[in-house]
Amino acid sequence: MAQLFKTKPLMVEAIQWNGNNRSEVSDFCTTCYFTLHGHVKDLMIDPLESNEVVCINDFIVKTVTGKFVVYTPEAFIATFENV
């Protein structure tokens, strides 16, 4: 029989990629890297973790296990609140 579960209260660290904060993102996300496709610079999460493209305004969240996950602004706001 299925059971109901709720998430435990926890705090995570996060940074929002705005396209102009490369240094701050690099300091925060040790598995992020920047690539150049034509004239477009992309921010990526290490392919060994998730191989995700981080779009402008997306949030990069460091999970409790130390992995980095990308959230759209809408998903981030629905999931987290500022402390």
C-alpha positions in Angstrom: 0.0 0.0 0.0 1.3 3.5 -0.9 2.1 5.9 1.9 2.3 9.6 2.0 5.6 11.4 2.7 6.7 15.0 3.1 10.1 16.5 2.7 12.2 17.2 5.8 12.9 20.9 6.4 16.4 21.6 5.1 18.4 24.6 3.9 20.3 24.6 0.6 22.7 27.0 -1.0 21.8 28.4 -4.4 22.9 31.0 -6.9 21.0 32.4 -9.8 22.8 32.6 -13.2 22.2 35.9 -14.8 24.7 35.7 -17.6 27.0 38.3 -16.0 28.0 36.6 -12.8 30.5 34.0 -14.2 33.0 34.4 -11.4 30.5 34.0 -8.6 29.0 30.9 -10.3 32.4 29.4 -10.8 33.3 30.0 -7.2 30.0 28.4 -6.0 29.6 25.5 -8.5 32.7 23.4 -8.6 31.2 21.1 -11.3 30.0 23.9 -13.6 31.8 24.8 -16.7 31.4 27.3 -19.6 31.4 26.2 -23.3 31.2 28.2 -26.5 28.9 27.1 -29.3 29.3 29.5 -32.1 28.7 32.9 -30.6 26.6 31.5 -27.7 28.3 30.9 -24.3 26.6 28.1 -22.3 26.9 27.3 -18.7 26.8 23.5 -18.1 26.7 21.2 -15.1 29.4 18.5 -15.3 28.2 15.6 -17.5 29.3 13.1 -14.8 26.5 14.6 -12.7 23.7 15.6 -15.0 24.9 17.3 -18.2 22.4 20.1 -17.9 22.5 23.4 -19.6 21.9 26.3 -17.2 19.7 29.0 -18.8 19.8 32.7 -17.9 17.8 33.2 -14.7 18.0 29.5 -13.7 19.1 28.6 -10.2 21.9 26.3 -9.3 21.2 24.5 -6.1 23.8 22.6 -4.0 22.0 19.6 -2.5 22.6 18.1 0.9 24.7 15.4 -0.8 26.9 18.1 -2.5 25.5 17.6 -6.0 24.5 20.6 -8.1 21.0 20.7 -9.6 19.4 23.2 -12.0 16.0 24.7 -11.2 13.9 27.0 -13.5 12.9 30.2 -11.6 9.3 28.9 -11.4 10.3 25.5 -9.9 12.8 27.2 -7.5 10.2 29.7 -6.2 7.7 26.8 -5.8 10.2 24.7 -3.9 12.3 27.1 -1.8 11.9 30.3 0.2 14.6 32.8 1.3 15.8 32.6 4.9 
